[in-house]
Amino acid sequence: MNTKLDRRAFLARATLATTGLAVGTVGCGLRKAALPSQTFLLKGPVPAPAPDAAESPAPTGVLLVRPFKVATAFDSRSFVVRRSESEFMIDAYHAFLVSPGLMLTDLVAEWVRGLKVFAAVTTGGSQLAPSHALEGEITELYADYRESGAPKAVMAGQFRLLHPLVGGVSPMVWQQGAGGGVAMAKVGAEELVAGWEQGLGEWCRGLERMLRQRGPARGRSSA
């Protein structure tokens, strides 16, 4: 028996087996190619220039922006896609970097800070005693692909301003609905994010009007 030849034959068979396994694995990968996952953060709008200081009351009060609640169906980092009246699906390849409720809370809080309506704006964890609270509920947050050729980025919800924050019950100063569908140029993750950002800008502009008209230095009667 030639031991050297037997060893070479064994190594050759092992190499072929390993190569075949690798090819099979690659083949399976080609049959079920996984697209690269992408994560996104929405960008908040830039506050418009404040009105003339002589016409605006000085900032006053401390606003607590409470964590926004998101409807259970849309409380997901993964994007939600609507395909028909009753069919929704999760996009496995595109997602928010953080939970949508916390992301929108921070973006709106930063927007309100830029308005300089309140002396301070917090999202919790501050030693400042809040005089007002802003609550938000996101009732819809999805890509609407029901109509072929007319995709929409849907973001809808409502805001409530509470004052004063005393005891367990706080009177509501006002409540306002916000959002809807924003037309997208085409189906795509980047276009969807841009649509949501446009919708967020519309939310904030409506919120700005209410805060300037009925904010801390204005009327405080319940809506």
Secondary structure, 3 states (H helix, E strand, C coil): CCHHHHHHHHHHHHHHHHHHHHHHHHHHHHHCCCCCCEEECCCCCCCCCCCCCCCCCCCCCEEEECCCEECHHHCCCEEEEECCCCCEEEEEEEEECCCHHHHHHHHHHHHHHHHCCCCEEECCCCCCCCCEEEEEEEEEEEEECCCCCCCEEEEEEEEEEECCCCCCCCCEEEEEEEEEEEECCCCCHHHHHHHHHHHHHHHHHHHHHHHHHHCCCCCCCCC
